Amino acid sequence: MLLLEDVIGTGLTLGTILQHIESFSPKSLKVLTLLDNPKKRRLNVTVHYSLFTMPDTFVVGYGLDYQEKYRNLPDIYEVNY
């Protein structure tokens, strides 16, 4: 099984999801993320495939939003606030 995630930050949500999936004893379980932010990690989760390692910033665009805005931007942008 391959779990796809958009952004992995603290790892808390992913850890909960992985624990639930592992309770079904899949033959294999791998994690792929578009953006990995390891500096924010609070839970040690294994990310098998990471397309981009991002700096400790907040990003929008390409489906990622801030308060329901900016999701439709064609690229990923760093938000400076």
Secondary structure as the mmCIF struct_conf table of DSSP 4:
data_model
#
loop_
_struct_conf.conf_type_id
_struct_conf.id
_struct_conf.beg_label_comp_id
_struct_conf.beg_label_asym_id
_struct_conf.beg_label_seq_id
_struct_conf.end_label_comp_id
_struct_conf.end_label_asym_id
_struct_conf.end_label_seq_id
STRN STRN1 LEU A 2 ILE A 8
BEND BEND1 GLY A 9 GLY A 11
HELX_RH_AL_P HELX_RH_AL_P1 LEU A 12 GLU A 22
TURN_TY1_P TURN_TY1_P1 SER A 23 PHE A 24
BEND BEND2 LYS A 27 LYS A 27
STRN STRN2 LYS A 30 ASP A 36
HELX_RH_3T_P HELX_RH_3T_P1 PRO A 38 LYS A 40
BEND BEND3 LEU A 43 LEU A 43
BEND BEND4 HIS A 48 HIS A 48
STRN STRN3 TYR A 49 THR A 53
BEND BEND5 ASP A 56 ASP A 56
STRN STRN4 PHE A 58 VAL A 60
STRN STRN5 GLY A 61 GLY A 61
TURN_TY1_P TURN_TY1_P2 TYR A 62 GLY A 63
STRN STRN6 LEU A 64 LEU A 64
STRN STRN7 TYR A 66 TYR A 66
TURN_TY1_P TURN_TY1_P3 GLN A 67 GLU A 68
STRN STRN8 LYS A 69 LYS A 69
BEND BEND6 TYR A 70 TYR A 70
TURN_TY1_P TURN_TY1_P4 ARG A 71 ASN A 72
BEND BEND7 PRO A 74 ASP A 75
STRN STRN9 TYR A 77 VAL A 79
#
